[in-house]
Amino acid sequence: MRSRSLSFLLTLVLTLVQASLWVKPLTAQLAPLSFDEGALGLAFALRKLPTTGSFLQINAHPDDEDNPLFVMLSRGRGFRTGLLSLTRGGGGQNEIGSELFEALGILRTEELMSMHRYDAAQQFFSRAYDFGYSFDVGETLDKWGKEEILKDVVRVIRTFRPEVITTLPRTGTGGGQHHQAAGLIAVEAFRAAADPTRFPEQIAEGLRPWQAKKIYERYRWGGSGTSQDDDPSQILKMQTGLFDPLLGRTYFQVGMEGRSFHRCQGMSQLIALPGESASDWSKADAVIDTPSPESDLFDGIDTTLFAIDAYAQGQESEVPFLHDELKAIQGHIDASIAAYHPGFPHRTAPHLARGLAAIRDLTQKVATGGLDESSKFQILFLLDHKEEDFIAALRLAHQLTLEVLVDDGMVIPGQQFELVVTLANGGPDPIDVHGIHIDAPPNWLIESTQETPGQIPSSTVVNHSFKVTVPQEAALTQPYWRRNPNLDRYEVLKPEDATKPWSPPIVAVRVVFESNGTESTLHAVARHRYEGPWVGGEQRHELMVVPAVSLTAHPGINIIPLDQASQGREVRVIALNNHPEPHSGRIELEVPPGWEVVPREVQVSFTHDAQSVTTKFLVTAPAHIATGEFELRAVGYFQGQTYQQGYQVIDYHHIQRRLWYTPSTIQVKTLDVKVRSDLSIAYIMGVADRVPEALQQLGVDFKFLSEDDLAFGDLQQYDVIVTGVRAYLNREDLKAYNSRLLDWVKEGGTMIVQYNKYEFNEVVEGPDGRRQMRDSPYAPYPAQVGNGRVTDENAPIEQVDHPVFNIPNRITASDWENWVQERGLYFMGKKDSSYRDLILTHDTFAYNQGIKLGSLVEAEYGQGRWIYVGLGLWRQLPAGVPGAYRILANLLSLGR
């Protein structure tokens, strides 16, 4: 009967909704997916009710996850799924914006959250900071602090309590050893989480030991090896190319659509086509015996509702009612599935309400029973999650929707705003409402402007308004973590939020209603909605508390050449007003003793919300100043309050808006650096390119080249033309008119090409369907960008005898000190003998041994020179590395 009912359910849903599933939305403004709403959402919710399966994947970075597998287990089987990313990915590159380091970590966190709308996985993080590509697992574990990250992983396992864990390969001789470190920590945590003597402070907090059943590592993933012999019979294949009639697509297709949200990593935006797909796994450890070979990750594991019985084994006399009550609950689940019809979802409501009541009744009996503490904890844990599943299904059965919108999404302390609760009953039955509750921090004043409705008639929408006042002492909404500059690990500012993506939303709403004599709840977060400025459509973000005035000092790092110090340097302070009423104040720029600043302060008046005012200050260093580091601080005084920080808005059409706060300070470095003043320089802007800021700080006058300039402009007026970071990725005009640049080089110009990835090469599809690299069509002689890199930022450097190391600045060993993250990446690989390497370097790590070429390469072409720069100047310059500025100055000074 149950099997026939499920078949009937799938057939009807496929008939009614499949056509709409194939229609792709025009925008990606984070609207709820059809998977989670309406009759289709109910069908997926019903899949979760009879299961207790749970799955956790432990990876190193955002984009390491197996997206199709998540979709198959969560959407397809109804299992609880979780993803633990040890880092937030802040050490990577950004193909869509200027965010780097911590800000990039925020962007990638939000991209993961957008992705999870497709795979429904719960997200966790450790405190590990992504310090960049690594060729040494020991370096990774040392920098992160292996025991500290192990503690975080154990915490997540004890919190999520999965039956099966997967992770990355523990072995491999390639780069990216963060992956191997993640695998090693995960496998150790597999048993450590079950040991109460490991991290006992977590037990004291209320967590309990947990032993997952099995842990697998990815087999031959990303060029990595595996700890197992290459015995095909021992390799488990999880087939994800299977078609799901509710999804209307394969698990692989839906998973890859979710994966496309890793946009700052350049993930493909093409929709995957149906076809065979699988991921390979090798068992790393297990505490249960299973037949060999295995056919599924969950072989040997009971994932039905009756798996709960096993946790009372040997104590059946303490809970003699357990099995029979689970059987009764399963009966309610079967009845719900049998009653399901996509045109009449309300028919499942009576059965769901009875199942919810039965779950609660069983929970009460177990809680007051005589089971030992460990067994009771786990059974109650599973029943609690099953209660959540019934509540979610019951909402969908009644076709209830809850929207909580605020009229201002960025409020300040002391401000009052309106919150509107919109409760829609789309079903045919009236719904009794027992209360509308606002969950907000202490001391927030909440006033209802109307009486709470006692009932919502069928096919009716009810709006209920509240006036909410933010207290003056309200905390700002910002990440609960910050990077410790002395460690490659985040500090947690709110321990109660550790391992979460973000702190919980500051305001949420609970609506208590009754269904067939059983009380249930609806939950929704307070959000602000607005029209997305990128591609149209609606965009939303959670309510945030922000300062009345945000102060940002620019540039955050200011380089002053010693020979320009007496000229003074302009700095700017940008004040953004968030106060809804007009007000005024002043901004001062505090400078070190002996420095001059004009003016000392600036009066600022704001007339409206979101108004921005930029103030300029001229800062002059003392006469005869030496090289050194100094700090300037902008301070704002408004309405009796002092402001000394500002935020960067991280907002794209595919993510939810977030803010990253930094002090309103400027780090000034006075450098002994010179650059030729008789040069005419042009720049072709690249991707997330901050090198032009460095040119400005060197005092270089340059022009950005437009498409018209490249197409038919007079290039002979320039001595040097620089292509920006990965400019060949997004500048189609550069590709189209590159031959004009090479002709200009022939006639005596100096062209400096900053690092690119494989977009610089000619990419073709090989006989096996894989892409193959051919020589670049943009270089003067045959050459390809390869995957060479040096990840040790202190790696030794050997310079050849060349003007770039002598004129006008003599480059010495000190210029290669204090680099950050790496020497460089995507070096020039295969190349013609016409090219000359100007630098030899080598990594100190065993998996990247040998002399590395291609980091700084010159070719004489006609009367000019063409230079490829694989050195990571693009990362060193924003970090204020002195040697990077001196090297850049010498490159520019080569001129004609």
KEPATOR-400484 format. One record per residue (C-alpha): x, y, z. Coordinates in steps of 0.001 Angstrom, whole numbers, padded with zeros to 6 digits, always signed. Layout:
% residues N
XYZ;...
//
This chain:
% residues 896
+000000+000000+000000;+002769+002422+000947;+004737+001755-002241;+001648+002242-004422;+000831+005521-002655;+004305+006883-003221;+004115+005939-006887;+000766+007705-007164;+002235+010773-005445;+005175+010972-007832;+003037+010506-010944;+000618+013285-010021;+003332+015775-009079;+005230+015054-012250;+002100+015646-014321;+001207+018977-012700;+004533+020652-012050;+007148+019234-014373;+006526+021779-017116;+007158+024699-014774;+010368+023128-013449;+012007+023432-016822;+011408+027188-016930;+014523+028880-015567;+013931+032148-013642;+015133+035274-015384;+016960+036485-012277;+018699+035008-009276;+017442+037334-006562;+017281+034679-003826;+013548+034048-004079;+012410+030759-002520;+012795+027820-004861;+009766+025886-006046;+011267+022836-004321;+010329+024282-000935;+006883+025775-001529;+003420+024670-002559;+002387+021134-003431;+005885+020303-004658;+007391+021492-001394;+004952+019256+000478;+005984+016266-001628;+009614+016819-000649;+008603+017360+002985;+006778+014025+002984;+009978+012333+001812;+011696+013411+005015;+009119+012027+007443;+009929+008283+007354;+013734+008713+007456;+016389+009214+010121;+019372+009176+007760;+021997+011861+008294;+025098+012791+006321;+027974+015239+006888;+030690+016207+004426;+033921+017774+005728;+035937+019829+003228;+038610+022503+003161;+037040+025307+001100;+033851+026501-000540;+033623+024591-003882;+035135+021322-002531;+031662+019882-001951;+029945+017139-003947;+026827+019107-004903;+024950+016350-006776;+025445+013943-003850;+023907+016455-001464;+020881+016843-003724;+020447+013080-004007;+020614+012472-000253;+018644+015532+000861;+016071+016077-001876;+015986+012523-003143;+016043+010531+000110;+014946+013102+002668;+018098+012759+004800;+019505+015480+007034;+022630+016733+005263;+025373+019029+006482;+028512+020609+005053;+031483+021596+007202;+033902+023853+005318;+037027+024300+007398;+037726+027685+005790;+035603+030415+004250;+037886+030651+001193;+039321+034110+001865;+042736+033242+000439;+041485+032735-003098;+040904+034965-006076;+037844+036961-007073;+036531+037067-010618;+033554+039364-010003;+034652+042117-007640;+037331+043708-005494;+036821+041674-002311;+039933+039902-001037;+040960+038223+002224;+038257+038513+004940;+035800+040282+002644;+036217+037518+000068;+035501+034990+002813;+032188+036725+003475;+031306+036679-000229;+032116+032988-000522;+030146+032206+002638;+027084+033808+001118;+027629+031987-002168;+027502+028738-000196;+024263+029828+001458;+022737+030602-001950;+023883+027209-003207;+022206+025433-000290;+018787+026560-001517;+019255+023793-004068;+020722+021016-001938;+019062+021930+001414;+022266+021222+003371;+023040+022836+006733;+026291+024821+006686;+029068+024814+009302;+032551+026359+009496;+035651+025898+011592;+037953+028740+012611;+040594+027881+009988;+041644+030795+007791;+042412+030159+004134;+045988+031420+004002;+046362+030444+000354;+047486+027492-001730;+049792+025103+000106;+052083+022292-001010;+052665+020988+002499;+050109+019389+004791;+052387+019982+007786;+052472+023702+007036;+048687+023737+006851;+048201+021932+010153;+050797+024123+011870;+049351+027392+010611;+045787+026462+011461;+046667+024879+014768;+045692+021267+014191;+044299+020601+017662;+042153+023744+017583;+040596+022866+014224;+040124+019262+015340;+038196+020654+018301;+035907+022556+015916;+035298+019476+013768;+034502+017366+016828;+032066+020049+017953;+030229+019922+014628;+030053+016123+014649;+028698+016135+018196;+026204+018833+017241;+024977+017428+013924;+025367+013717+014869;+025643+012196+011359;+025471+008492+010555;+027874+008820+007598;+030718+011278+007033;+032645+011908+003835;+035782+013968+003402;+038673+014646+001035;+041650+012354+000325;+044234+012215+003112;+047109+011585+000722;+048397+013020-002516;+051547+014646-003778;+049963+017583-005555;+049243+021083-004401;+046267+022242-002421;+047300+020379+000728;+044507+022094+002643;+042440+019264+001166;+044653+016556+002620;+044707+018365+005969;+040901+018415+005988;+040827+014677+005315;+043315+013891+008075;+041461+016001+010630;+038085+014561+009628;+039218+010947+009969;+040748+011631+013383;+037595+013451+014471;+035495+010440+013444;+036555+008582+016607;+037564+011570+018723;+033959+012815+018718;+032911+009605+020475;+035565+009917+023185;+034271+011917+026190;+037848+012588+027299;+038540+014559+024115;+037518+018199+024510;+035533+017551+027702;+034547+021214+027915;+032093+020511+025087;+030466+017802+027209;+030212+020273+030075;+028407+022680+027724;+025712+020093+027014;+026993+018312+023912;+027291+014546+024019;+029801+012162+022442;+028819+010789+019062;+030155+007911+017010;+029258+008077+013333;+028995+004680+011646;+031325+005192+008683;+033636+007754+007114;+034721+007799+003477;+037345+009793+001598;+037010+010966-001964;+038811+008669-004384;+041148+010178-006968;+039703+013638-006537;+041413+016747-007834;+044565+014839-008721;+044949+013531-005164;+045650+009948-004265;+043999+007804-001649;+045154+005745+001285;+043570+002629-000249;+045017+000345-002921;+043612+000878-006370;+041292-002111-006095;+038168-001262-008138;+036072-003689-006089;+036668-001564-002983;+035682+001728-004600;+032113+002809-003991;+030361+004688-006786;+027443+006926-005910;+025418+007412-009088;+024140+010998-009187;+023037+011082-012812;+019694+009551-011820;+016448+011282-012767;+014136+012389-009959;+010495+012913-011017;+009880+015552-008347;+012902+017566-009392;+012144+017033-013069;+015884+016684-013592;+018794+014553-012471;+020497+015072-009142;+023610+016039-011056;+021800+018779-012956;+020262+020338-009857;+023498+020028-007915;+025498+021731-010635;+022977+024542-010891;+023512+025147-007197;+027258+024920-007710;+027070+027727-010275;+026617+030156-007379;+030381+029960-006733;+030583+032851-009160;+033549+034674-007669;+035509+031475-008426;+034500+031541-012072;+032238+028497-011826;+030504+027599-015074;+027107+029228-015571;+025970+026721-018205;+023116+024494-017118;+024264+020862-016948;+022700+018419-019368;+021385+015008-018299;+023806+012122-018498;+025825+009663-016480;+027505+011035-013376;+029027+009470-010269;+031375+010253-007407;+033874+007679-006134;+034529+006967-002454;+036893+004818-000432;+036110+003804+003141;+038558+005343+005609;+037127+003968+008860;+033981+002307+010191;+032545+000902+013401;+030095-001452+011671;+030655-004366+009334;+029138-004214+005868;+029223-006576+002906;+032015-006001+000419;+031806-004489-002070;+029405-001830-000916;+026828-000335-003239;+025841+002713-001188;+027240+005026+001491;+024440+003914+003803;+024860+000165+003360;+024366-001537+006706;+022659+001478+008288;+018988+001578+009197;+017659+004949+008022;+013986+004283+008768;+012023+005706+011644;+012519+002410+013495;+016264+003083+013743;+015297+004954+016908;+014558+001579+018554;+018260+000663+018464;+019183+003420+020926;+017102+001723+023615;+018653-001682+023027;+019104-003506+026320;+016814-001021+028056;+013523-001964+026425;+011866-002379+029813;+012413+001320+030500;+010511+002306+027333;+008133-000607+026601;+005959+001743+024574;+008705+002906+022177;+008330+000506+019260;+004530+000559+019237;+004427+004347+019277;+006992+004547+016476;+004798+002129+014556;+001804+004401+015143;+003774+007433+013947;+004799+005501+010838;+001101+004800+010276;+000371+008539+010314;+003223+009065+007838;+001863+006357+005532;-001605+007877+005742;-000210+011339+004914;+001538+009986+001829;-001537+008051+000754;-003703+011174+001126;-001347+013396-000808;-002663+014959-004006;-000921+017994-005543;-004276+019587-006271;-005539+019038-002712;-002553+019226-000336;-004865+019945+002637;-005956+016320+002610;-002696+015370+004314;-003187+017845+007181;-005256+015655+009580;-002750+012809+009341;+000211+015168+009775;-001391+016801+012796;-001953+013398+014414;+001634+012408+013648;+002925+015659+015189;+000860+015066+018330;+002151+011505+018539;+005765+012654+018204;+005293+015133+021048;+003586+012565+023220;+006416+010081+022658;+008992+012791+023372;+007362+013489+026738;+007310+009798+027665;+010969+009278+026729;+012033+012426+028587;+010436+011187+031814;+011441+007541+031311;+014282+005622+032860;+016720+005352+029945;+020358+006091+030617;+021416+009633+029810;+023220+008816+026557;+020351+006808+025052;+017772+009340+026121;+019790+012203+024609;+020011+010557+021186;+016377+009449+021021;+015183+012907+022029;+017565+014423+019456;+016005+012339+016671;+012456+012962+017837;+013123+016704+017986;+014246+016732+014360;+011273+014605+013379;+008975+017109+015084;+010526+019854+012924;+009864+017747+009834;+006182+017335+010747;+005820+021062+011465;+007320+021944+008068;+005015+019510+006270;+001938+020698+008146;+002517+024307+007068;+002690+023235+003448;-000384+021029+003788;-002421+024047+004913;-000813+026200+002208;+000255+028712+004842;+002905+031328+004066;+004472+033807+006432;+006277+036948+005307;+007985+039337+007743;+009064+042595+006117;+010506+045788+007571;+010347+049233+006028;+014053+049881+006661;+016591+047080+006412;+019501+048986+007968;+018412+050598+011224;+020443+052513+013796;+020348+052441+017598;+017398+054479+018841;+015463+054209+015579;+011861+053063+015288;+010756+051022+012288;+007661+049220+011104;+007473+045449+010928;+004630+043889+008960;+003633+040247+009361;+001776+038898+006339;+000068+035570+006973;-001649+033932+004003;-003964+030952+004238;-004200+029468+000767;-006038+026353+001868;-009769+025619+002105;-009839+025340+005917;-009915+028250+008385;-006884+028361+010681;-007074+029307+014365;-004198+031588+015439;-003057+031406+019062;-000455+034142+018910;+002088+036175+016946;+005392+036476+018796;+008343+038719+017932;+011718+037258+018888;+014153+040127+019377;+017104+040931+021676;+016427+042170+025227;+015333+045799+025633;+013917+046087+022121;+010530+047813+022447;+007770+046092+020440;+004293+047585+020131;+001428+045936+018280;-000621+048414+016297;-003673+046158+016041;-005342+043203+017647;-003985+039743+016876;-006403+037869+014605;-007957+034811+016242;-008626+033046+012985;-007625+033268+009344;-010452+032241+006994;-009678+030104+003981;-008096+031812+000985;-007419+034921+003069;-004413+037139+003695;-003968+038905+007043;-001483+041715+007691;-000418+042579+011219;+001816+045581+011953;+004234+046257+014794;+006262+049293+015781;+009745+048247+016877;+012258+050543+018603;+015959+049685+018658;+017611+050482+022014;+020507+052914+022087;+022845+050181+023333;+021967+047734+020529;+024936+045832+019106;+025845+046291+015460;+025144+043444+013052;+028485+042090+011969;+030353+038787+011638;+030913+036987+014915;+034505+036242+013884;+037599+038267+013068;+041023+037272+011871;+043867+037200+014329;+046769+038838+012420;+049226+036598+014254;+047443+033350+013394;+045842+031719+010376;+042762+031151+012471;+039737+033288+013240;+038911+034559+016707;+035319+033915+017744;+033724+036982+019323;+030488+035189+020253;+031261+031637+021437;+027590+030684+021303;+027659+031154+017515;+030836+029154+016849;+030713+026954+013705;+027619+028737+012326;+027722+030669+009041;+026438+033795+010813;+024972+034834+014119;+021213+034174+014232;+018986+036904+012721;+018285+039665+015220;+014515+039727+014674;+012239+036818+013761;+008548+036019+014087;+006735+032926+015387;+003072+032402+014589;+001355+029750+016699;-001646+028120+015044;-003848+025074+015512;-004386+022236+013068;-006920+019518+013812;-006528+020025+017552;-002711+020149+017440;-000697+023304+017982;+002019+024119+015457;+004213+027065+014531;+005385+029121+011585;+008769+030841+011617;+010156+033646+009464;+013079+036059+009653;+012565+039819+009407;+013835+041010+006047;+013915+044116+003924;+013180+043855+000216;+014260+046119-002607;+014742+046086-006339;+018066+044570-007301;+020168+047134-009200;+022013+044518-011272;+019645+042493-013420;+016255+043515-012095;+013950+041539-009874;+013607+041523-006106;+016460+041342-003620;+016210+040800+000159;+018453+040917+003181;+018021+040348+006891;+017387+043291+009178;+020712+044809+010260;+021701+047290+012970;+024295+049738+011620;+026002+052839+013038;+024355+056207+012448;+027516+057254+010618;+029917+054905+008843;+033423+056308+008383;+035787+054890+005789;+039282+056293+005322;+040825+055953+001870;+043237+054609+000859;+043462+052093+003677;+047175+051724+002937;+048975+054845+001764;+052445+054594+000269;+054451+057815+000239;+057753+057848-001682;+060352+059767+000330;+061043+062166-002534;+057336+063094-002556;+056802+063383+001207;+057204+067175+001295;+054500+067583-001367;+051762+066404+000960;+049360+063579+000286;+045600+063796-000084;+043520+061342+001906;+039763+061070+001899;+037257+060199+004569;+033882+059004+003335;+031021+059489+005790;+027853+057546+005061;+024723+058650+006899;+022270+056027+008144;+020231+058364+010344;+016690+058944+009034;+016670+062581+010250;+018894+065553+009321;+021858+066070+011654;+025367+067485+011654;+028763+067016+013263;+032456+067117+012484;+035205+064826+011257;+038794+065048+012445;+041876+063313+011092;+044319+062389+013840;+047961+062308+012671;+051263+061328+014330;+053279+063996+016165;+055138+066281+013794;+052811+065625+010862;+050622+068384+009466;+047015+068010+008372;+044901+070629+006585;+042186+071180+007591;+042269+069923+011168;+038556+069180+011083;+035617+069410+008690;+032020+070257+009546;+029552+067843+007969;+025778+068190+007615;+023469+065391+006534;+020043+066114+005100;+018775+062596+004378;+019315+058891+004909;+021940+057140+002742;+023671+060460+002003;+027419+060172+001521;+029880+063016+002116;+033550+062818+001149;+035974+065049+003010;+039527+065704+001844;+042569+066233+004024;+046095+067140+002953;+048624+065318+005097;+052297+066324+005077;+055066+064332+006704;+057809+066048+008727;+060901+067254+006890;+063658+064687+006452;+061370+061802+007395;+062868+058345+007108;+061260+055122+005955;+058711+053849+008439;+055107+053013+009223;+052562+055410+010689;+048824+055487+011391;+046209+058124+010604;+042797+057851+012230;+039531+059447+011122;+037108+060227+013957;+033561+061460+013581;+031588+063332+016257;+027828+063402+015708;+025033+063971+018230;+027233+063203+021207;+028509+059941+019728;+031991+059074+018471;+032467+057032+015282;+035720+055313+014330;+034774+052523+011960;+033057+051932+008666;+031724+049053+006668;+032152+047643+003213;+028923+046498+001575;+029239+043052-000006;+026228+042741-002250;+025645+040943-005534;+022508+039745-007250;+023209+036089-006379;+023816+036552-002625;+022304+038263+000393;+023833+041587+001425;+026446+041457+004193;+028719+044052+005798;+032400+043893+006693;+033599+046399+009296;+037081+047907+009491;+038548+050731+011626;+038594+054152+009966;+042380+054191+009879;+045039+054617+007220;+048331+052774+007449;+050985+055089+005994;+054291+053695+004818;+057091+056011+003754;+059300+054220+001228;+062536+054872-000539;+061094+054290-003998;+061561+056216-007220;+059886+055994-010597;+060743+057720-013856;+058714+060884-014252;+059109+061279-018018;+056918+058334-018983;+053508+058188-020601;+051681+055153-019199;+048376+053495-020110;+046466+050834-018192;+043935+048224-019300;+041716+047432-016315;+041440+043807-015232;+039322+041722-012853;+039066+042826-009206;+042083+044947-010058;+043587+047181-007363;+046937+047766-009008;+045861+051191-010360;+045608+052367-006734;+049276+051465-006326;+050189+053462-009441;+048432+056486-007981;+050317+056143-004708;+053604+056017-006568;+052617+059351-008084;+052329+057887-011575;+050114+059677-014076;+048368+057165-016336;+045312+056734-018525;+042802+053890-018647;+042415+052571-022184;+038884+052155-023503;+037650+049904-026282;+037924+052806-028710;+041516+053442-027608;+042404+049822-028267;+040547+049735-031573;+041851+052862-033256;+043484+055135-030688;+047012+056520-031026;+049100+054046-029009;+052373+055681-030005;+051857+058363-027384;+052503+055771-024652;+055841+054456-023444;+054350+051700-021271;+051048+049830-021454;+050043+047598-018561;+047306+044965-018754;+045493+044480-015468;+045035+041376-013371;+043411+038674-015535;+042421+041280-018091;+042203+038607-020788;+039311+037057-018869;+036847+039931-019134;+038225+042356-021736;+036989+041063-025069;+038250+044272-026626;+041755+043455-025405;+041587+040064-027095;+040143+041537-030275;+042766+044274-030673;+045747+042549-029056;+047562+042547-032417;+047647+046376-032322;+049395+046182-028952;+051983+043732-030309;+052585+046021-033310;+053098+048874-030849;+055645+046754-028926;+057495+046081-032187;+057876+049800-032625;+059528+050252-029242;+056861+050102-026541;+057039+048183-023266;+054014+045987-022571;+053603+044564-019062;+051125+041683-018864;+050042+040864-015322;+049062+037341-014396;+046302+035499-016220;+044928+032004-015962;+044136+029706-018852;+042015+032336-020604;+045345+033593-021947;+045873+030324-023823;+043976+028876-026747;+041670+026263-025271;+040392+023440-027483;+038435+020262-026857;+040512+017118-027190;+039436+013742-028613;+038433+012578-025125;+036196+015592-024602;+038583+017245-022164;+039950+020700-022747;+043485+021022-024006;+045798+024021-023995;+047520+025417-027029;+049895+028336-027363;+048476+031724-026554;+047267+033806-029486;+048116+036940-027475;+051832+036471-026787;+054536+037617-029217;+056104+034128-029484;+054718+030657-028713;+053929+030375-025007;+051326+029124-022573;+050302+030104-019077;+050780+027046-016886;+049875+026035-013352;+053258+026837-011833;+053274+028674-008550;+055367+029211-005439;+053293+029235-002287;+056065+029977+000218;+055972+033746+000519;+059566+033600+001801;+060919+031386-001000;+064470+032304-002117;+064802+034474-005222;+067638+034596-007737;+067751+037648-009993;+069519+037823-013337;+071472+040897-014325;+068810+043166-015762;+067847+046873-015480;+064538+045927-013829;+066501+045100-010676;+068715+048178-010716;+066992+051198-012231;+065880+053409-010593;+065688+051252-007437;+068271+048637-006587;+066315+045483-005724;+067983+043550-002911;+067073+040670-000619;+065152+043054+001650;+062656+043725-001155;+061637+040078-001087;+060912+040127+002644;+057512+040315+004346;+055538+039133+001343;+052102+037716+002074;+050596+034336+001175;+052724+033474-001890;+055384+034582-004356;+053089+034154-007316;+050918+031826-009339;+049991+030840-012887;+053533+031274-014110;+054313+031110-017787;+054771+027435-018634;+055817+026159-022060;+057527+028929-023942;+059717+029661-026934;+063444+030257-026517;+062824+033908-027378;+061659+034432-023805;+064090+035119-020977;+063423+034364-017321;+064439+037282-015114;+063846+035433-011842;+064562+031925-010617;+062805+030732-007490;+061822+027482-005840;+059364+026399-003196;+060630+024901+000038;+057955+022195+000022;+058588+018612-001041;+055602+018461-003392;+056731+021518-005347;+060474+021037-005505;+062789+022275-008179;+063587+025581-009812;+060471+027477-010851;+060567+029548-013993;+057987+031774-015591;+057288+034171-012707;+058881+037151-014468;+059568+036711-018164;+060771+039121-020851;+060790+038868-024618;+062414+041373-026929;+059979+041918-029796;+061072+044200-032588;+062368+047321-030928;+060317+046893-027762;+059834+044469-024911;+056966+042283-023718;+056948+041203-020045;+054797+038620-018275;+054421+039067-014511;+053388+035931-012632;+054659+037436-009398;+051747+038142-007075;+052147+041911-007134;+048350+042194-007309;+048139+040661-003815;+051257+042308-002337;+050429+045889-003335;+047082+046152-001470;+048836+044586+001542;+051423+047396+001481;+054490+045209+000866;+057341+047716+000249;+059353+045541-002145;+056340+045066-004414;+056098+048837-004923;+059796+049104-005732;+059593+046247-008246;+056505+047780-009860;+058271+051135-010099;+061225+049522-011866;+058962+047656-014291;+057262+050906-015259;+060602+052713-015499;+061824+050380-018236;+059863+052617-020587;+061025+052841-024156;
//
